[in-house]
Amino acid sequence: MTDKKASRDGFGKAIAAIGRDKNIVVLDADLSESTRSAKFREKYPDRFFNMGIAEQDMIGTAAGMAASGKIPFACSFAVFITGNGYAQIRLHAGISKLNIKIIGSHAGLLTGEDGASHQSLEDISMLRAIPGMAVVQPADFIEAEKATKEIAKYKGAVYLRLGRAKLPIFHKENYKFRLGKGDLLRKGRDITIFATGALVYEALQAAEKLEKKDVSAEVINIHTIKPLDSGLVVKSVKKTGRVITCEDHNVIGGMGSAVQELLCDKFPCKVNKIGINDKFGESGRPMQLYEKYGLTSEAIYEKAVSVINKGGRE
């Protein structure tokens, strides 16, 4: 049976490990147990700062630390740090190009019972619109751990999108995360499925089922939504000619939109987007919400069959 852990736990493990670098500081909006930044606080309390429920102030303080040569990780729930802190992020991480790491936990519908007010479904579109901002969403515990260590080395602003729910772990311990590069998980010839975050495992499950129907699906994990790995995306679609994108985010402005914008310019074709169709979420058990909103492996499978049955390349 595949082990399960949350991507936020991968962040917690990594941030505690890289805390050996005395330039790293961590700020949190009174949610450190939930974001897992508490793991850093336990080892390095003199470089941990509880800013209270005040994301705006937290980003401003992080900016001052970054301007002084520190590497601040500012942590909160995704909906609050990107929503409440947007003006400060745009000013300090964007316009001033400061080396700030924005950590948004509890992103997407998998936040579950907390409901629409806590389910961030617009954060990718908001943050990737800021010039110079890198946007990263790990697909499992190990990728979150590796990504956290890599973004600490990267000199620039990064948004790291994490989840609350436990996800199957399919990466190996020796996996190497490369910022800005897609992760080709499964080669195929008939259709390309681009997925990010929790939907990557669902896409892999769908591809296995498609194989039984003699449909060869290529599955690519888009862990870095910005900068997008344009070379890998275009190369795959030129081969398969058919595209599905999968994400736990509004279909407007998310990873699917990023792929669509790229292909419109480099290799025009129809992009079939699976995601939240311009709605807010609601309270419910995580996987029940995935079933209701069509974010399951079965939904991806059915979409792929529909695209294939239309015949020809799109």
Buried (B, 14 or more C-beta within 10 A) or exposed (E): EEEEBBBBBBBBBBBBBBBEEEEBBBBBBBBBEBBBBBBBBEEBEEBBBBBEEBBBBBBBBBBEBBEEEBBBBBBBBBBBBBBBBBEBBBBBBBEBBBBBBBBBBBBBBBBBEBEBEBBBBBBBBBBBEBEEBBBBBBBBBBBBBBBBBBBBEBEBBBBBBBBBBBBBBBBEEEEEBEBBBBBBBBEBEBBBBBBBBBBBBBBBBBBBBBEEEEBBBBBBBBBBBBBBBBEBBBBBBEEBBBBBBBBBBBBBBBBBBBBBEBBEEEBEBEBBBBBBEEEEBEBBEBBEBBBEBBBBBBBBBBBBBEBBEEEEEB
